[in-house]
Amino acid sequence: ADGGFPWTVFAVNVSGCALIGVLMVLTVERGRVTHPLVRPFLGVGVLGGFTTFSTYAADVSGLLVRQELAVALAYMAATVVAALAAVWAGAVVTRRLLDRGVPGVRDGGRAA
């Protein structure tokens, strides 16, 4: 980026984290997907490739080199907070959809 807040990378990372929240509910909590390689394939492979946390680090470095300290700090904080909130939100929404038995989404109880 040539300066300013890297909105595109921010959006990709936050949306990828929301999908990780969905994946964890479906694979770990609810056991909807039981093959042992699905979670690492989707979580580490697909979503790990989709998210760009290495670009996030490079963007922060570039902002610091260009002495855009306020933007770098805002980007660092916003990414961490938004990414964690997105995982939580993805998990909460997925649980609610499963619990309500939304058409097209199989309902089920939480794993004990």
C-alpha positions as CSV (number, residue, x, y, z in Angstrom):
1,A,0.0,0.0,0.0
2,D,1.1,3.6,-0.6
3,G,-0.1,4.9,2.7
4,G,-3.3,5.1,4.6
5,F,-5.3,2.4,6.2
6,P,-5.1,-1.0,4.3
7,W,-8.8,-1.6,4.2
8,T,-8.7,-4.5,1.7
9,V,-6.3,-6.6,3.7
10,F,-8.2,-5.7,6.9
11,A,-11.5,-6.9,5.3
12,V,-10.0,-10.1,4.0
13,N,-8.5,-11.0,7.4
14,V,-11.7,-10.2,9.3
15,S,-14.0,-12.1,7.0
16,G,-11.6,-15.1,7.0
17,C,-11.7,-15.1,10.8
18,A,-15.5,-15.1,10.8
19,L,-15.4,-18.2,8.6
20,I,-12.9,-19.8,11.0
21,G,-15.6,-19.3,13.7
22,V,-18.1,-21.0,11.6
23,L,-15.8,-23.9,10.8
24,M,-14.9,-24.4,14.5
25,V,-18.6,-24.7,15.5
26,L,-19.3,-27.1,12.6
27,T,-16.3,-29.3,13.2
28,V,-15.4,-29.1,16.9
29,E,-18.5,-28.2,18.8
30,R,-21.2,-29.8,16.7
31,G,-19.3,-32.6,15.0
32,R,-21.1,-31.9,11.7
33,V,-18.0,-32.6,9.7
34,T,-16.2,-35.6,11.1
35,H,-13.4,-36.5,8.7
36,P,-10.1,-35.8,10.6
37,L,-8.6,-33.9,7.7
38,V,-11.5,-31.5,7.0
39,R,-10.6,-29.0,9.8
40,P,-6.9,-28.7,8.9
41,F,-7.6,-28.6,5.2
42,L,-10.2,-25.8,5.5
43,G,-8.8,-24.0,8.5
44,V,-5.1,-24.1,7.8
45,G,-5.1,-24.6,4.1
46,V,-8.1,-22.8,2.5
47,L,-8.7,-20.1,5.2
48,G,-5.0,-19.8,6.0
49,G,-4.4,-19.1,2.4
50,F,-7.3,-16.7,2.1
51,T,-6.3,-14.6,5.1
52,T,-3.2,-12.5,4.7
53,F,-1.7,-12.0,8.1
54,S,1.8,-12.0,6.5
55,T,0.6,-9.0,4.4
56,Y,-0.8,-7.5,7.6
57,A,2.7,-7.6,9.1
58,A,4.3,-6.2,6.0
59,D,1.7,-3.4,5.9
60,V,2.4,-2.5,9.5
61,S,6.1,-2.5,8.7
62,G,5.6,-0.3,5.7
63,L,3.5,2.1,7.7
64,L,6.2,2.4,10.3
65,V,9.0,2.9,7.7
66,R,6.9,5.7,6.2
67,Q,6.5,7.1,9.8
68,E,2.7,6.7,9.7
69,L,2.8,5.7,13.4
70,A,-0.9,6.6,14.1
71,V,-2.1,4.5,11.2
72,A,0.2,1.6,12.0
73,L,-1.0,1.5,15.6
74,A,-4.7,1.8,14.6
75,Y,-4.3,-0.9,12.0
76,M,-2.5,-3.2,14.5
77,A,-5.2,-2.7,17.2
78,A,-8.2,-2.8,14.9
79,T,-7.0,-6.0,13.2
80,V,-6.5,-7.9,16.4
81,V,-9.8,-6.7,17.9
82,A,-11.9,-7.1,14.8
83,A,-10.4,-10.6,14.0
84,L,-11.1,-11.9,17.4
85,A,-14.6,-10.4,17.3
86,A,-15.2,-11.9,13.9
87,V,-14.3,-15.4,15.1
88,W,-16.7,-14.9,18.0
89,A,-19.5,-13.5,15.8
90,G,-19.1,-16.3,13.2
91,A,-19.4,-18.9,16.0
92,V,-22.4,-17.2,17.6
93,V,-24.3,-16.8,14.4
94,T,-23.6,-20.4,13.4
95,R,-24.8,-21.8,16.7
96,R,-28.0,-19.7,16.5
97,L,-28.7,-20.9,12.9
98,L,-28.1,-24.5,14.0
99,D,-30.2,-24.2,17.1
100,R,-33.2,-22.6,15.2
101,G,-33.2,-25.2,12.5
102,V,-33.0,-22.7,9.7
103,P,-34.0,-24.2,6.4
104,G,-30.9,-25.5,4.6
105,V,-29.0,-25.7,7.9
106,R,-29.3,-28.9,9.9
107,D,-30.1,-28.3,13.5
108,G,-28.5,-30.1,16.4
109,G,-27.5,-29.9,20.0
110,R,-24.1,-29.0,21.4
111,A,-21.7,-31.8,21.8
112,A,-21.3,-32.8,25.4
